[in-house]
């Protein structure tokens, strides 16, 4: 389950709290799936679903993003970086190609920022 809903205090959680209501925010459909699938309790699932779908929900896939994500994966592999999750490659690539900054708490995005120009919210 997403740390935001577990009550843990992380830098990304604090940053999200600062941005909510002050900046336009979006959540990717794949991220929405990842977060919501972690809920066991129906009440908590519905509460999180309501809150998250109040944000703009964007589709992260499609043919062009899929092809560019494969290119990005291969580029990082040549540099000796193995991306552990395809979904992270899709998320990072969509943000790079669409000009969105990514708010995250996942070191797997660091190579995308360092090598491929992913902009992250600090």
N, C-alpha and C positions, 0 to 999 in steps of 0.2 A: 504494500500500500504506500502511496505517496507520503513522504515525510511531512508535508504541509498538513495533512489531516491526522497525523499522529501526535501533534502537539509538540514536536521537537523544535528547537530554536536554531535554525541554520541561516547563514547569510542570505541565501536565495529566498528563504521565507520572509525575512525582514525586508528585503528589497521588493518583493512582490507586494507586501503590505504597503510600502511607500508608493508604489506605482498605481495600485488599485484606485480608481476614481480620478487619477491625475494624468494618466497617459493612456493612449489607446492600446489595448492589449488583445492578443489573440492566442488561441490554443489550437494546436494541430489536432486533426481527427485521430491520428495514431497515438498522440500523447494522451488524448482524452480516453482512448481505449485502455492504454497502459495503466492510467490512474484508476479508472472505474473498475477494472477487472479485479483489483485488489480488495475490494470491499466484500465482506462476508454478510454483514448486517444490511438488510434491505433499506432500513431507515437512513443509515449513514450513506449508502449508495445513492439514494434519492436526493439527500441533502447536497452531496458533492456534485451530483449531476446537475442539479438546479444552479448551483453556484458557478460551475465551470461552463455551462452552456449559456450563462449570461454574458460571457465573453464572446467575441467573434470567433467562430470555429472555422478553420481553414483546412482545405484538402491538401495534404502533403505529397501526394503521389502524382501519377500521370507518366506518360511515356518520356517526356523530356527530362523530368526530374529523375526518373529511374535510370536513364542512360547517363546523365551527369553524375548521379550517385555512384554508379559503377566506375566511372572515370575517376572520381575522387577516391574511392576505395583503392583502386589500382595505383593511383599516384602516391597515396600514403604507404601502400605496401612496398613500392619501389624505395621509399625512404626508410624502410624497416619498421613501419608501424602497422600492426595488424588490428584492424577495427573489430571489436568483439561482437557487435550487434548490428545487423543490417538496418534496423529501425533507426539507430543513431546516425548512420550514414544518410538515410533519407531525410531525417530531421535537419541535420546540419546543412545538407545540400540545399534543401528548400529555403532555409534561412539565408544562405549565401546568395542564391539565385534571385530571391525575392527582396533582398535588402532589409530583412528583419534582423534585429538583435535577438540573441537567445539568452534567456534567463534560465540557468540550470545549476544543478549541484551534482555534476557527474564528470569525473576526470576524463571520461571517454571522449568528450568534446574538445579537450585541450589540443590534440593534434590538428583538428580542423581549424582552430583559431590560430595556432602557431604557423601552420604550413599552407592553409588554403584561404585564409582571410575571413573566417567566420568571426563576426562581431558578437561579443558577449556583453551582457549587463554585469557590471562588477558589483 
